[in-house]
Amino acid sequence: METNIDQIAHYLSKTEDANKIRVFLEELFTPAEIKDIANRWQIVKLLQRGKTQRKIAAELHVSLCKITRGSKELKKKGSVLKEAITLME
């Protein structure tokens, strides 16, 4: 049975209109949740560029725990997150 996250992923995979995806995300998430998602994306981009976790924490005013999660994901073999960052740069 398809889960809710599967349904969201399926919709996003079928929608090629970036503006429509942005509106979808803005309608689904609160402004605070959007800010948190954007912050997490910024964290992984900075990690990928080689910035230290402590510098990121100071710059973005976030906990090291939040940064460590992103760091672990980027180190995983076959990381889709890493692939996404590479595609966007």
C-alpha positions, 0 to 999 in steps of 0.5 A, spaced: 500 500 500 502 506 498 504 511 504 503 518 504 510 520 503 510 515 497 504 519 494 507 526 495 514 523 492 509 520 486 506 527 485 513 530 485 516 525 480 510 527 475 510 534 476 516 538 472 513 545 473 518 548 478 513 553 480 507 548 481 512 544 486 513 550 490 506 552 490 505 545 492 510 545 498 508 552 500 500 550 501 503 543 504 508 546 509 507 552 514 512 558 513 516 555 519 517 548 516 519 551 509 524 555 512 527 549 516 527 545 509 530 551 506 535 551 512 537 544 511 538 544 504 543 550 505 546 546 511 548 540 506 550 545 500 555 548 505 557 541 508 558 539 500 563 545 499 567 543 505 565 548 510 566 545 517 560 543 522 562 548 527 562 554 522 556 552 519 552 552 526 555 559 527 553 562 521 546 559 520 545 559 528 543 551 528 545 546 532 550 541 531 545 535 531 542 538 525 548 539 521 551 532 523 544 529 520 546 532 513 553 530 514 551 523 515 547 522 509 552 525 505 557 520 507 552 514 505 554 510 499 549 512 493 546 518 497 541 521 493 541 527 497 549 528 494 546 527 487 541 532 488 546 537 490 551 535 485 545 536 479 544 543 482 551 546 482 
